[in-house]
């Protein structure tokens, strides 16, 4: 059960990460990265971001690259939310393949 504070911080981080990734992927034509969900630990020290990547064939590669550069993403996030949060959580990113799963179920049902 997530607290109200966890939900507020998760929404703030999701909004800012979405903006960061939108700006970074503008130079990469044909790639779209969106943050579908953010879950934050009860002590607010770790945030798990679930990323939806289009095209989905490059999802693993892009998320691995983002995880390797998570320190720079965390720094960018920290500069944006420094007045709202005292401690910027550690960031971990995962592929959100729920849309692919839904598409696969639709194919099976046809």
N, C-alpha and C positions, 0 to 999 in steps of 0.2 A: 504494500500500500504506500503510494507516494504522497508526501505531504504537499500542502499548498505552495510552500517555498520551493520545493523541488520542481514542481510543475512550472512555476513562474520562471525559475532560472533555466529550465530546459527549453521553454518557449523562447526566451531571450537568446540563448545560445544557438538554437535552431535558426532563428531569424538572421542573426549576424553571420553564421556559417554559410547560410544560403547566399547572402550578399557577397561574401568573400569568394565562394566558389564560382558565382556568376561572373564576377570580374576577372577571375583567373582563367576561366575557360572561354572568354570572348576571343582570345587569340587562337584557340584551338577550334578550327572550323569543323562542324559536324559532331561535336561532343557536347553533351548536356549533363551536368551533374546537379542533382537536387538532393536536399537533405529531407528525407521522409520522416524521420523521428530522431529525437535525442532523449536518452535515458541517463539520469544522473544518480550517482550513488547517494545513500543516506547521509554520508558525511560531506557531501558536495566536493569531493576531491577527484572523482573520475567521471568523465562524461563519455558515453558511448554514442557515436553518431552513426545512423544507418543511412547510407547513400544509395540513391537510385541513379544509375548511369545509363545514358543512351549514347551510342549503341551498346547493348548488353554484352556483346562479344568482348569488348575491351574493359569490362567492369572490374575484373580481378586485377588487371594491370594498373588501372587508374587508382583503385583503392589502395593497392600496395604502394604506389608512388606517393599518395597522399599520406599514408601512415609513415613512410620514410621521412617525409617533410613535415611531420606533425608539430615539431618545435616552432617552425616558422608560422604555421597556421595558428598555433596557440599564442604566439607573440602578437600576430595581427588581431586576433580575437581580444587579447588583453588590452591593446590600445583602444579598441572600440568600446569595451565595457568596463573600463577602469573606474568609472564613477559609480557603477551599479554593483560591482562585485569586488570584494576585498581580495579573495584568492581565486585565481583562474584555474579551473580544473584541468587535469591531465586529459588529453583527448585520444580516443581510440575510435577507429572507423571500421565499419563492416559493410558488406554489400547487402542491400535490401533487394532481394529477388522475389518479393511478393507479387509484383506485376507479371513477371515471367511465370510464376507458379499459377496465377489466375488464368493466364493465356493458355498454359498447358492443360489445365482442367477444362477450359472451354473447347480445346481441340479434342479432348477425349470424349466429351459429351456430344459432339456433333456426329 
